[in-house]
């Protein structure tokens, strides 16, 4: 019973701030032109690095989605330094992650984590400039930035669709896992577990946390409840900082993608900056920022928090039901699907669900959406290629 109660309390603590972050992120998505980011990251200079960091930090991209975005930017002309700095800084934080961190670990921690992402991104980009031997176009032809005229009703629909069906759907499984693990830690982890670690062997604890975090997929937002529960159980807050810096920024998939796209030298820069930087920043945090090491993550839940918790749990239930519902898209015989396009940016199940929904809404019955191949295929008798491209562009994907 205590375990279930803690699940709800953790949800009530993070839900209001999560929805606030989703709200602001959707506003940015709705009103900032799609091509704004591509038009400002060309070249290998430090200015491109600065732009990539300040553009990437507020973006709500986790490890699974930052890879295709960063590689798309590079494909469109961004240099290796800008790509490296974007890959380092972006997954560590986002507006939703900042607000949730502030709620559960305090504003000093949240601000320090935000500044850490900025700092490591800049350092990584600067080192990349001096170690990069590739060539990149310094000036790109600007891409048209107009979003066109959209009705208020369509804007509201797009706003809600991006916040819930894109952002929240992309992280909901990991968020739910984080909530459950946090509740389990709060319920059963003995507080004296971290008592053996003091100032004399704090570095050992930081290294253990680092080695545990680097290969794992840990979402920036969903990992915050886990870190807060560990801190509440006695783990030093500086160790939580390592967990929240190194975990979201690295995992096996990201490491492999960077090696393939940018090469071993840039991968080495990327990993070195995150590993050495997270340990150094944790040491700085331990000695500079005064934070209560026995934070109680459930102290600030309010009636508002409970209301948002019910909304978040309802969203989880909606996603579960939607994922279990039979899809109206299965056409197994590939030979009968004679139009196929490659879809840029289709990187997760949420993307597949969004495209499937759009095709169903346009009355298509025989089609296939392949996440593995990054393709969408339809029958020529049901849809022309230009119409398919238009449908995909309306829901935010570029088709080739």
C-alpha positions, 0 to 999 in steps of 0.5 A: 500500500505504501508503494502505491501511495508513493507512486501517486505522490511522486506523480503529483510532485512532478506532474504540474511542472512536466505539463508546464514544460510541455506547454512552453515547448509546444509554444516554441514548436508552434511559433518558431519556424521549422527551419530556424535551427538549420539556418543558424548552425552552419560552419565550424566556428565557435559562433555556431557552437554557441548557437547550437548550445543555446538552441539545444538546451531548451529543446525537449529531446531525449537520447532517442530523438536527439540523434536523428535531429543532430544528424539531420542538422549535420546533413543540412550543413552543420559542422562537427563542432556544432553537432557535438555541442548539440549532442552533449547539451540537448539531452541533458535538459529541456524545459520540462526537465528543468521544472521537474528538477526544480520541484523535486531537487530545488531551484539551486540544483536545477539552475546548476544542472542547466548551467552545466549543460550549457558549459559542457556543450560549449567546452565540447564544441570548442575542443571539437573545433581544434580536433576536427579535420573535416570541412563544412560549408561556412554559409548555407543558403537560408531556407524559407522560414514561413509557417504559413497561415494556420487557423486558430482551431488548427493551431490549438489542435497542433499545440495539443497534438505536439504536447501530448501525442509527440512529446509526452508520448515519446517519453511516457514509458520511461517516465512511468518506469522512473516513477515506479523506480522512484517509489520503490526506492522511497519505499524499500531502500534503507536510508543507511545504504549511502552512509558509508560514503563520506568526503574521503570516498565520495569520488568512488561513489561518483565514479560508480554512479558514472559507470552505471549511467554512461551505457544506459538509456536514461531520459532527462525528465524521467530520471529526475524522480529516481535521482530525487528518491536516491537523494532522499535516501541519503545519496549525496546530491553531487552524485545525483548531478553525475547521474543526471548529466552523464545518464541522459547524454550518453547510451550505447545507441548514441555512442554508436551513432556518433561514431558512425556519423562523426568519427572516432575523434569526435566520439572521444571528444564527446565522451571525454567532456561528459565523463570528466566534466560531470565529475568536475562539476559534481565536485564543484557543486559539492563545495559551492552549492548548499543543498539539503542532502536529505530532501523529501520529494513528497513534501510539496504535493498540493491539491493542484499536484493531485489534479495534474497527477490524475491527468498524467495517469489518465494520459498513461492509460490512454497511451496504453490503450492506444498501443494495445488497439489493433492498427488499421495499417497492416498490409503485409504484401510489400509488392502491392504498395507501389509508392514508398517515401523515406521519412526524415525524423521518424525515430520512435514509436511516437512518430509511427503512431502520429503518421499512422493516425494522419494516414487513417484520418485521410481515409487510407487503408492499405499502407505500411509505416516502417520504423526500421526502414524509415519509410511509408508505403501506400497503394498508388490507387489510394494516394498519389506521391505528392498527396502522401508527401503533403500529409507527412509534412502537415504532421511535421515530417519531411518525405523524400 
